[in-house]
Amino acid sequence: MSDLHTAAKRCLDATDPAEKLRLTHATWDALQAGLLHPDANSPAPDPIGAPGRPALPRLVPQRQVPHRGLGTPEGRAALVHAVSHIEFNAINLAWDAVYRFRNMPPDYYRDWASCANDEARHFAMLCQRLAELGHAYGDFDAHNGLWEMAEKTAHHDTARMALVPRVLEARGLDVTPGMIERLRGVGDESTIAILEVILREEVAHVAAGTRWFRWCCERDGVDPRETFLDFVRDYMGRNLRGPFNRPARLQAGFDDAELDQLTQLALAS
């Protein structure tokens, strides 16, 4: 196989987490080795549906996912599980960005394949930590908010780049420092070490979203700041949440004026 889109679909469709990780790493290695390329003759992408995932975790509305304290191993395992589910979704989101959106520059596909490879590594680290806490991926309920936004933006590469990396995944930049502080309070240095790696590397992933969102805006001749804010208003409604981790978001390509406007939108939500 030499078609990157077909390889991405194979990663996306894999239901077993271990197989999804194996395929993800192999596909990234093949792309780096020059063995895979986006093929203009590749079949058009299928309409978006559920990605490949195991039978568990059970997916429930976000409000039904229980919040547990971090004072017990069970509570810490629930937190690690929630982050692992985000990372599992992020693997699928990155591969869908490769599979679904065609006629993009080669660096676009390299960026999102690289992100998928990183997310797979993050997921593996979190699963190992879950095992140390006596649990496995699937032991707790989870919600499907990230993938629901992928479905809503499947028709529009600009909207996808704006809303998945720059809104939903960027939320991790905002909340992870607080998680780390709470875990420090209960002495869980093992989980902290993993979250610090994820936080550092997710800045680059959000930056990729910024880079390709702005590329799409330039291609389409629209103003990136106003377009981004319009997407946030249209798709997020009153669900935009702050506060925002300004230093991390600035590193990820946001600018001060954009963050000021996002803050105002969040306060009005």
C-alpha positions as CSV (number, residue, x, y, z in Angstrom):
1,M,0.0,0.0,0.0
2,S,1.3,3.5,-0.9
3,D,-1.8,5.6,-0.5
4,L,-1.8,7.6,2.7
5,H,-5.5,8.1,2.7
6,T,-6.2,4.4,2.7
7,A,-3.6,3.8,5.4
8,A,-5.2,6.5,7.5
9,K,-8.6,4.8,7.1
10,R,-7.2,1.5,8.2
11,C,-5.9,3.2,11.4
12,L,-9.2,5.0,11.9
13,D,-11.3,1.8,11.5
14,A,-9.2,-0.4,13.9
15,T,-11.4,-1.3,16.9
16,D,-8.8,-2.9,19.1
17,P,-6.7,-0.3,20.9
18,A,-3.5,-2.3,20.6
19,E,-4.0,-2.8,16.9
20,K,-4.9,0.9,16.4
21,L,-1.6,1.8,18.2
22,R,0.4,-0.7,16.1
23,L,-1.1,0.6,12.8
24,T,-0.6,4.2,13.8
25,H,3.1,3.8,14.6
26,A,3.7,1.7,11.5
27,T,1.8,4.3,9.3
28,W,3.9,7.2,10.7
29,D,7.1,5.2,10.2
30,A,6.1,4.4,6.6
31,L,5.3,8.1,5.9
32,Q,8.6,9.2,7.3
33,A,10.4,6.6,5.1
34,G,8.7,8.0,2.0
35,L,6.6,4.8,1.4
36,L,3.2,6.6,1.7
37,H,1.9,9.5,-0.2
38,P,-1.6,11.2,-0.5
39,D,-3.0,9.8,-3.8
40,A,-5.2,11.9,-6.0
41,N,-6.8,8.7,-7.3
42,S,-7.8,7.5,-3.8
43,P,-11.5,6.8,-3.4
44,A,-13.5,9.7,-2.0
45,P,-13.9,9.6,1.8
46,D,-16.9,7.8,3.2
47,P,-19.5,9.8,5.0
48,I,-18.3,10.2,8.6
49,G,-19.6,7.8,11.2
50,A,-18.3,6.3,14.4
51,P,-14.6,5.6,14.4
52,G,-13.2,2.2,15.2
53,R,-13.3,1.8,19.0
54,P,-13.8,-1.1,21.5
55,A,-17.2,-2.0,23.0
56,L,-16.1,-0.3,26.2
57,P,-16.0,2.4,27.5
58,R,-19.7,3.0,27.6
59,L,-20.4,6.4,26.1
60,V,-22.8,8.6,28.0
61,P,-23.8,12.3,28.0
62,Q,-21.1,14.4,29.5
63,R,-23.2,15.4,32.5
64,Q,-23.6,11.7,33.4
65,V,-19.8,11.1,33.7
66,P,-19.3,11.1,37.5
67,H,-16.7,13.4,39.1
68,R,-14.6,11.6,41.7
69,G,-12.1,13.1,44.2
70,L,-8.4,12.4,43.8
71,G,-7.9,11.2,47.4
72,T,-8.3,7.5,46.5
73,P,-6.7,5.3,43.8
74,E,-10.2,4.8,42.3
75,G,-10.6,8.6,41.9
76,R,-7.1,9.0,40.4
77,A,-7.8,6.1,38.0
78,A,-11.0,7.8,36.9
79,L,-9.1,10.9,36.1
80,V,-6.4,9.0,34.2
81,H,-9.2,7.1,32.3
82,A,-10.9,10.4,31.3
83,V,-7.6,11.7,29.9
84,S,-6.9,8.4,28.2
85,H,-10.3,8.6,26.4
86,I,-9.4,12.0,25.2
87,E,-6.1,10.7,23.8
88,F,-7.8,7.7,22.2
89,N,-10.3,10.1,20.5
90,A,-7.4,12.3,19.4
91,I,-5.8,9.4,17.5
92,N,-9.0,9.0,15.6
93,L,-9.4,12.8,15.0
94,A,-5.9,13.1,13.6
95,W,-6.4,10.2,11.2
96,D,-9.7,11.5,10.1
97,A,-8.1,14.8,9.3
98,V,-5.6,12.9,7.1
99,Y,-8.3,10.7,5.5
100,R,-11.2,13.1,5.0
101,F,-9.7,16.3,3.7
102,R,-8.1,16.0,0.3
103,N,-5.8,18.2,-1.9
104,M,-4.0,19.6,1.1
105,P,-0.2,20.3,1.1
106,P,2.1,17.4,2.0
107,D,3.0,19.2,5.3
108,Y,-0.6,19.1,6.4
109,Y,-0.7,15.3,6.2
110,R,2.7,15.0,7.9
111,D,1.5,17.2,10.7
112,W,-1.6,15.2,11.5
113,A,0.1,11.8,11.0
114,S,2.7,13.0,13.5
115,C,0.0,14.1,15.9
116,A,-1.7,10.7,15.6
117,N,1.6,9.1,16.5
118,D,2.1,11.3,19.5
119,E,-1.5,10.7,20.7
120,A,-1.0,6.9,20.4
121,R,2.1,7.2,22.6
122,H,0.2,9.3,25.1
123,F,-2.6,6.7,25.2
124,A,-0.2,3.9,25.8
125,M,1.5,5.8,28.7
126,L,-1.9,6.4,30.3
127,C,-3.0,2.8,29.9
128,Q,0.1,1.7,31.6
129,R,-0.7,4.1,34.5
130,L,-4.2,2.8,34.6
131,A,-2.9,-0.8,35.0
132,E,-0.7,0.4,37.9
133,L,-3.9,1.7,39.5
134,G,-5.7,-1.6,39.0
135,H,-7.8,-0.6,36.0
136,A,-7.9,-0.7,32.2
137,Y,-9.3,1.5,29.4
138,G,-13.1,0.8,29.3
139,D,-13.5,0.5,33.1
140,F,-15.3,3.8,33.5
141,D,-18.0,5.6,31.4
142,A,-16.9,8.3,29.0
143,H,-18.5,10.9,26.8
144,N,-18.2,11.5,23.0
145,G,-17.9,15.3,22.8
146,L,-14.7,15.4,20.7
147,W,-16.0,13.0,18.1
148,E,-19.4,14.7,17.9
149,M,-17.6,17.9,16.9
150,A,-15.7,15.9,14.2
151,E,-19.0,14.8,12.8
152,K,-20.4,18.3,12.8
153,T,-17.3,19.6,10.9
154,A,-16.8,16.7,8.5
155,H,-18.0,18.9,5.6
156,H,-15.6,21.8,6.1
157,D,-11.8,21.6,6.7
158,T,-11.7,25.2,7.9
159,A,-14.3,24.5,10.6
160,R,-12.5,21.3,11.6
161,M,-9.2,23.1,12.1
162,A,-10.8,25.9,14.0
163,L,-13.0,23.9,16.4
164,V,-11.3,20.5,17.1
165,P,-7.7,21.5,17.8
166,R,-8.2,25.2,18.6
167,V,-11.3,24.8,20.9
168,L,-11.8,21.3,22.2
169,E,-8.2,20.0,22.3
170,A,-6.9,23.4,23.4
171,R,-9.1,23.0,26.5
172,G,-6.5,20.5,27.6
173,L,-3.9,23.3,27.7
174,D,-6.3,25.2,30.1
175,V,-7.2,22.4,32.5
176,T,-4.1,20.2,32.7
177,P,-2.0,22.6,34.9
178,G,-4.9,22.4,37.5
179,M,-5.0,18.6,37.3
180,I,-1.2,18.5,37.9
181,E,-1.6,20.7,41.0
182,R,-4.4,18.6,42.4
183,L,-2.3,15.5,41.8
184,R,0.7,17.1,43.5
185,G,-1.5,17.6,46.5
186,V,-2.0,13.8,46.8
187,G,1.5,12.9,45.9
188,D,0.8,11.2,42.6
189,E,4.1,12.0,40.8
190,S,3.7,9.1,38.3
191,T,0.6,10.6,36.8
192,I,2.0,14.1,36.9
193,A,5.0,13.0,34.9
194,I,2.7,11.7,32.1
195,L,0.5,14.8,32.1
196,E,3.6,17.1,31.9
197,V,4.7,15.2,28.7
198,I,1.2,15.5,27.2
199,L,0.8,19.2,28.1
200,R,4.1,20.0,26.5
201,E,3.4,18.1,23.3
202,E,-0.2,19.2,23.0
203,V,1.0,22.8,22.5
204,A,2.5,21.7,19.2
205,H,-0.8,19.9,18.2
206,V,-2.9,23.0,18.9
207,A,-0.3,25.0,17.0
208,A,-0.8,22.6,14.0
209,G,-4.5,23.4,14.2
210,T,-3.7,27.2,14.2
211,R,-1.3,26.8,11.3
212,W,-3.8,24.9,9.0
213,F,-6.8,27.0,10.1
214,R,-5.0,30.1,9.0
215,W,-3.8,28.4,5.8
216,C,-7.5,27.5,5.0
217,C,-8.5,31.1,5.7
218,E,-5.8,32.4,3.3
219,R,-6.9,29.9,0.7
220,D,-10.5,31.0,1.0
221,G,-9.8,34.8,1.3
222,V,-11.4,35.2,4.7
223,D,-10.2,37.0,7.9
224,P,-8.9,34.3,10.3
225,R,-9.8,36.1,13.6
226,E,-13.4,36.9,12.6
227,T,-13.9,33.5,11.0
228,F,-12.7,31.7,14.1
229,L,-15.0,33.7,16.4
230,D,-17.9,33.1,14.0
231,F,-17.3,29.4,14.1
232,V,-17.1,29.5,17.9
233,R,-20.4,31.4,18.2
234,D,-22.1,29.1,15.6
235,Y,-20.9,25.8,16.9
236,M,-20.3,26.3,20.6
237,G,-23.2,28.5,21.5
238,R,-23.1,28.9,25.2
239,N,-20.8,26.0,25.8
240,L,-17.4,27.9,25.5
241,R,-15.6,27.6,28.8
242,G,-12.7,29.5,30.3
243,P,-10.4,30.6,31.8
244,F,-7.7,30.1,29.2
245,N,-4.1,29.2,29.7
246,R,-2.8,32.3,28.0
247,P,0.9,31.5,27.9
248,A,0.3,28.0,26.4
249,R,-2.2,29.3,23.9
250,L,0.1,32.1,22.8
251,Q,2.8,29.4,22.2
252,A,0.2,27.5,20.2
253,G,-0.4,30.4,17.9
254,F,-3.2,32.4,19.4
255,D,-2.7,36.1,19.7
256,D,-3.6,38.4,22.6
257,A,-6.5,40.1,20.8
258,E,-8.0,36.7,19.9
259,L,-7.7,35.5,23.5
260,D,-9.3,38.7,24.8
261,Q,-12.3,38.1,22.5
262,L,-12.5,34.4,23.5
263,T,-12.5,35.5,27.1
264,Q,-15.4,37.8,26.5
265,L,-17.4,35.1,24.7
266,A,-16.7,32.6,27.5
267,L,-17.9,35.1,30.1
268,A,-21.1,35.6,28.1
269,S,-21.7,31.9,27.9
